[in-house]
Amino acid sequence: MSKVLSRIGTVFIGLVMLGGGALVLWNVFGQGPYGDTCQFSLGCRSFYCLSHELQGSAQVSSKGRCTKSCDADSECGAKAVCVTLSEASRDDLPPFGKPDKACMVVRDTPADIRQ
């Protein structure tokens, strides 16, 4: 009987270790980096998937992109700015730990496209 319990315990510990390893691999390789497309916040390394873009001064709906919290435009990179999120934009994010400001992609306006 003790041999059987020992084997069951060994198999259980092995499965826990494999599960932990799979979670680490998913966290490192499975989630999208900043700026990647997403549908859910779990798909982003920052856990922030924003389904809004900036058009002029308005925050409009768009396809989802992984974003991050910020304090200045220089943290956001090209074609994105640091903005204070509207209530609609904040609703895209998980319920806890929402940032007040995040990087948001600037949508090209028709005037920008013609130039």
C-alpha positions, 0 to 999 in steps of 0.5 A: 500500500505504501508503494502505491501511495508513493507512486501516486505522490510522485506522479502528482508532484510531476504533474504539478511541476509540468503544469507550473512549467507550462504556465511559465512558458505561456507567460514568456512566449504565449502573451503578446508584447506591447503593441500586439493585437489582442482580444482579451487582457490575458493575451497581453504581458501587461494584462492591458488590452485596450480596444480604443484609439485616439482620433483627434482628441476623441477616444474611438473604438478599434481593434484591441491592442496590448498597451501599458501604463505611462506618464509621458508620451516618450514611453509609448513609442511611435504612433502612440501617445500617453493619454488619460483614459475615458470611462469607456476606455477604462472599461476595456481593462480588467476590473482591478488595478486599472491605470489612469493613463495609458499608451493609446495608438493615434488613428490616421485621419483622412487628412493624414492619409492624403499627405 
